[in-house]
Amino acid sequence: MPGRIRPGTVHCRVDELLAERGMTLTDLARRVDLSYANLSVLKNNRGRAIRFSTLASICTALDCEVGELLVVHQD
């Protein structure tokens, strides 16, 4: 299903949170010391796993909670 999110999948809202904060993915990559490519994988919902330390760094940089960054689609 290209372009559709399947029910029960985790969606990373990094793109939405960046827009709300007026930040770019490059800005975030610098703040959390991760490569742009690795953050792009998360942004495009192609990630399979994330380290808790990385998750904590992203949430700190975006001033958000894990539940604001990662959501499970139910429908």
N, C-alpha and C positions, 0 to 999 in steps of 0.2 A: 504494500500500500504506500507508494511514494507520496510524500507530502502530508500523510495522515499519521496521527499518533494513535497507536493501538491502546485499548483499555488495559489498565494495570501496568503501564509503562511509566518509568520515572522521567520527568521532563525537567531539565535544568533551565532555570529562568535567568541565567546570567545576562543575556542580551537585554531583557526587560529592565533588570536592575541597573545595568550600566546606563541605559537611556534615562532612567529616572534620576540618576545621579550626575548626568552630563559627563560620563567617563567613556573612554574607548577601551577596547580589549587590550590595546598596547599599554595604556595607563595601568590597567589591572595587572598585566603581565609583569610590569616593572615593580609594582607594589608587593606582589606576592612571590616574586622571583621565580616565575615559571615561564616556560617558552610560550610565545604567541600560539604556536602550533598545538601545544597541549591544551591550552585554554579554548582554542577554536574547536577542538574535538568535543569538549563539554558544551560549548555554546551551540553546536550543531546537533546535540543529542546523539552523538556517536560513541560516547564514553561507555565503558563497561564496568569501570571501577574508579574509585577515588580514595586516596588516603585520608584518614581523619585529619592529619596535620594540614594537608592541602585544603580540605574543606574548611577547617577552622581559619586558615589564612585568608581564604577568599571571603568568608563571612565577615571577618574583621575588616578587611579592606573595603567591603561594600556596606559595612555597618548594618548587617542583617542577621537573621537567624537561619539555621539550616532549613527550616520549613518554608522560609520565603524563597530560598534558592532552589530547593528540590521539591517538586510536587509530584504526586502520583495521579495520573489521569484515570478517572473511573468510568467515563462514558465514551 
